Amino acid sequence: MRSKAFVLLLALALTTIFNVKCIPQRKEVDCSSFKNLPAGKESICYALYDPICGSDGRTYSNDCRFCYEVV
């Protein structure tokens, strides 16, 4: 019974932690290097989690992912 309660409490805590709303910021991201990529070439983004909130309300994991999706 205690293990079920622990698992439920852990699930609730993790759900609460990762349920973060995207709040628009006034951070300008330079995506000029993505505009110079040849057609059909994909960019490789690093795995750093530094969230960026786009003006569309979506949260992007970092500036690289933001530029890749937007440009």
C-alpha positions in Angstrom: 0.0 0.0 0.0 2.8 2.4 0.8 4.5 1.7 -2.5 1.3 2.6 -4.4 1.0 5.8 -2.4 4.6 6.7 -3.1 4.3 6.0 -6.9 1.1 8.2 -7.0 2.8 11.0 -5.1 5.9 10.8 -7.3 3.7 10.8 -10.5 1.8 13.9 -9.2 5.1 15.7 -8.4 6.6 15.0 -11.8 3.4 16.1 -13.6 3.4 19.3 -11.6 7.1 20.0 -12.3 6.9 19.5 -16.0 3.6 21.3 -16.5 5.2 24.7 -17.1 3.3 27.3 -19.1 5.1 29.2 -21.9 5.4 32.8 -20.8 6.5 35.1 -23.7 9.9 36.8 -23.1 11.6 39.7 -24.8 14.7 37.6 -25.8 15.8 38.1 -29.4 17.3 35.0 -31.0 19.8 35.3 -33.9 18.7 32.8 -36.6 20.8 34.2 -39.4 23.1 31.1 -39.6 20.0 29.0 -40.3 19.0 31.1 -43.3 22.3 30.2 -45.0 21.8 26.5 -44.9 21.6 24.8 -48.3 18.1 23.6 -49.3 17.3 20.2 -47.8 20.2 20.3 -45.3 19.3 19.7 -41.7 21.0 21.4 -38.8 22.1 19.4 -35.8 21.1 21.0 -32.6 22.8 20.4 -29.2 21.0 18.7 -26.3 21.1 21.7 -23.9 17.8 22.5 -22.3 17.5 26.3 -22.2 13.8 26.8 -23.0 12.6 29.6 -25.4 9.0 30.7 -25.6 8.0 31.5 -29.1 5.4 34.2 -30.0 3.2 31.3 -31.1 2.9 30.1 -27.5 5.1 27.0 -28.1 8.1 26.2 -25.9 11.3 25.3 -27.8 14.0 23.4 -25.9 16.8 25.8 -26.9 17.6 28.6 -29.4 18.8 26.0 -32.0 15.5 24.1 -32.0 13.6 27.4 -32.2 15.5 28.6 -35.2 15.3 25.2 -36.9 11.5 25.2 -36.5 10.8 28.8 -37.3 13.2 29.5 -40.3 
